Amino acid sequence: MEKSEQDPDRYETISIESKIREGVFHKVVKDLENGKAVSCSCKCWSKGNKPCFGMKSIGI
């Protein structure tokens, strides 16, 4: 998630509600140059680099 802090003009952080757990939000980092998700705060991404629903909804 550090990428969004390094260059705020290139990355945007988007909160997307989890489809599985009510009230839980994924913080997805989107690359504004290509429109794709590059990182997420969820366990799927942080523990296995597997794209979650939130990332897929933005585009990988």
N, C-alpha and C positions, 0 to 999 in steps of 0.2 A: 504494500500500500504506500510505500515511500515515494513511488513514482509521482503521485499526485501532488506531493509536497515539493518535489524538485522543480517541476515546471508547470505551474498552475495554468498556463495558457495552452498547454498541450493535453492535459488530462482533466477529466471531470469525474467527481464522485457522485454516484446515483444510488439512492436507497430504494430497494425493491422488496416488497413484503414476501415472506416465504410462503410457498404453496402448501407446505407440510405443517409448519408450526405457526399458529395464529399469534400475531403480535411481535413476531421476530422479523427483523429486516436485514437483508443482505446489503452491504456497502460495496457496490461494484464500481471499479475504476474503468472508465472508458477513455480510449485514445481518440481525441477529437480529429486527428488527421485522417484516420482510416475508419472511424466509427465502430471499432471493435472493442469488446471488453478485454482487458489485459490482466485483471486481478479481482479478487473478491475476498470478503472477510469471513466467508463460511468455511466449515470443516472440509467440505469436498475439495475446495481449492487449496487451502492452507496445508492440508495433510496429504494430499495426493495429486494436486494439480489437475483435478477433474472438473470440468465446467459444470456449474450448477444451473438450475432453471433461470436464476437471475441473469447470469452471464449469457446464457443461450438466448434470452429474450432481447438482449441488446445486440448480440451478434459476435461471433468469435472468428 
